[in-house]
Amino acid sequence: MRKFSKFIMLGATIMTFISCGGGATKSAEAQSECASTECCLPIGVQLYSVRDAMSSDFKGTLQKIKAMGYDGVEFAGLFGNTPEQVKAMCAEIGLNPISAHVPYDDMVKDAEKVLSDYAKIGCKFVVVPYLMEDRRPGAARWNDPAVPNNTHDLLTRIAKGAKERGMMLLYHNHDFEFKNLVNGKY
């Protein structure tokens, strides 16, 4: 348990959702602000940081995360579980399924299934965690109209599909995305 706890804390440090308290005592002003906006998310953990534990004991890992005080999770795979099973586990344990990290190639291969699965679970966000260099802005495969299925067009279609399901497509950025392109923009 100690090793698991350290790993969770590391993952939580890397990717913790900023929220309106996640069970912490809030001032009346903070409670009012939180109640009047939809931006308040529970404190959550990115399950990629405990992917090995998830693969061997999916439900037990979720239970440990809840016992540590987390209220939300960002999935990084379902490890053979159906969306219905995952939704039921989250409801039973009391975890909010906030989002899911889904590799770009998996998203493109079957966007309909990916979006449908995570919508059934209750995720409001689906995140592309990384793009290969040839698919990033500034590369030919990003948005060259002469390139069939360029990244920009594919992500635009996936984002529309997400929106139709009440979800939002996000991108997990990294330091290398913050470089000036030829046109002087990022």
N, C-alpha and C positions, 0 to 999 in steps of 0.2 A: 504494500500500500504506500509506503514511503516513497519508493521510486516512482510509482504512478503519480503521486501527489506532486512531486517535483516536476514531472513531465507536463502535467496539467498546468501547473503554474507557469512554466516556460511558454507553453502554447497560449495561455491566457494573456501573458505579457505581450506576445507577438501580435495577437489578434483579439482584443477585447472590445466589445461594443460599448460605446459611450451611451449612457442612458439617464433616465430620471431617477435612478436609485436602486433598482433591483432588490427591493426589500429594506433598503436603508431608510432611516428616518428622514423625512423631507420637511422643509419649511412649508408653511401655508402657501407662500408665493410660488414655490417650486411645484407643489401639488396642483395649484391652479394652472400654471403654465403647462404642466405635463398633461393635464386633463383637456386642455384646449388645443393641443397639437397632436398630430399623428406621428411625430418624429421620435417619440420616446420608445426606446428599445430596452428590453431587459439586458442585464449583464449576461453575456454569453461567452462560449468558448468555441473556437474553431476545431472541429473534430479531426481535422487533418493532423493536428499535433498529437493525437492519440490513436492514429489509424491502426497501429499494430494491436492495441488493446481492443479496438472496435472490431477488428477482423476475427479475434478469438472469442470475444464475449460482448456482443453488441449491446444487449439490454443491461448487462451488469455494468458496463462502462458508463452508459447513460445514467444509471442509478448512482454510481460513484460521483459523477459530475454534479448531479442534483444535490447529493449529500454534502458536497463541498460548498454549496451555496449559489451555484449558477442557476439562472432561470431560463436561459436560451442557448440554442446550439446552431452552429453552421455545419451542415453535413459535408462530407467528402467521400461520398459513396454510401450505398445501402447494404453492402456486404451480404448479398443474397436474400435480403428481406424484401417483402413487397411494400409498396407505399402504404397500404392499409395496415400492415403489421407495424410499420414505423410510426404511423400516426397514432395507433392505439397505444404503443409503448410510451410515446411522448405524453399522451393524455394521462395515462396511468401514473407515470412518474412525476408529472407536473412540469415538463419542459416545453418551452415555446420553440417550435421549429422555424427559426428566423430565415435561414438562407441555406444555399448549397453551393459549394465549389464544384464546378463540372469542367473537366478538360475540354478545350476548344474542339478537338477532334471528335470526342464523344458527343458534344453538343451538335456539331455539324452532321455527324453520321445519322442521328435520329432525334432531331430537335423536338419533334412532336411528342415522343415518348418521354424524353428528359423533362420537358416542361409539364407534361401531364402528370408524371410521377411526383414531381416536387410540389405541384399545385395540390394534388390529393393529400399530401402530407401536411400542407398548410404553410409552406414557405412563401414568403412575399418577395424574395430576391433570389436570383440565380446568378452566380458569379463565374466569369471566365477567369481562371487564375493565372494564365500565362499565354503569350503568343510567341511562336518561334520567330526568329529574326526576319525571315523572309515574308512573314505575315503582318509585321508591325507597320505603323504609319511611316511613310518615307520609302518603303519597299514597293516594288512593282506589284506584288500580290495584295497589297493593302487596298488600293482603290482604282487601279488602272482598268478602265472600261474594256480594254482589249483582252484582259485576263478573265476568262470565265470563272465564275464563283470566287471573285475576289473577296477578301476578308471583310471589307466594309459592307458590301452588299449582303453577304451571308449573315453578319451580325445584325444588320438592320432588319432582315427578315425574322431572325430569331427574337429580336427585341419586340417586334410587332406581335409575334406569337405569345411572348411573355405578357405583354400588355393586355391582350385579349383574355388572358386568364387572371388578370388582376395582379400580375407580378411585374417586377422590373429586372431587366438584365443589367448587370454591373460588370466592371472589369477591375481586377485586383492589380493595381499599378505597382511598378518597381522603379528604382532609380534610373534605369536606362531609358525609360520612356520620357524623361525630362531632359531632352536635348533639342537644340534648335534644328528644325528641318530646313530645307533649302529656301523656303519662303519666309524664314525667320520666325515661324510659329513653332509651338511645342507640339 
